[in-house]
Amino acid sequence: MRATPVDHPASAARAALLGLLLMAACEGKSTSSRAEHPAARAQESALAKSKIPGATGVGRALKVSDSADARRKLEDSISNAPP
């Protein structure tokens, strides 16, 4: 019987290490595509206004994203307020 990679402790350790490295590399990065690509907001907005199927879903997602950004800014301003 041939051993699978999971059967070898060294392979499992490498896989776990790789997973941890990937998580660490992604930590702290912005998840907002608009923060990384300013033109993306204009493209998403134009798509939301179009008549193609799914455009209303894009519009709703933009509204939810804007609401979350506003809430986060409010929370940041409250937490950074002087005592």
Contacts in CASP RR format, 6 or more apart in sequence:
PFRMAT RR
TARGET T0000
AUTHOR 0000-0000-0000
METHOD contacts of the structure
MODEL  1
MRATPVDHPASAARAALLGLLLMAACEGKSTSSRAEHPAARAQESALAKS
KIPGATGVGRALKVSDSADARRKLEDSISNAPP
5 11 0 8 1.000
5 12 0 8 1.000
5 15 0 8 1.000
6 12 0 8 1.000
30 36 0 8 1.000
32 65 0 8 1.000
32 69 0 8 1.000
33 40 0 8 1.000
34 40 0 8 1.000
34 41 0 8 1.000
34 44 0 8 1.000
34 65 0 8 1.000
41 62 0 8 1.000
44 58 0 8 1.000
44 59 0 8 1.000
44 62 0 8 1.000
45 62 0 8 1.000
47 55 0 8 1.000
47 58 0 8 1.000
48 55 0 8 1.000
48 56 0 8 1.000
48 57 0 8 1.000
48 58 0 8 1.000
48 59 0 8 1.000
48 62 0 8 1.000
49 55 0 8 1.000
END
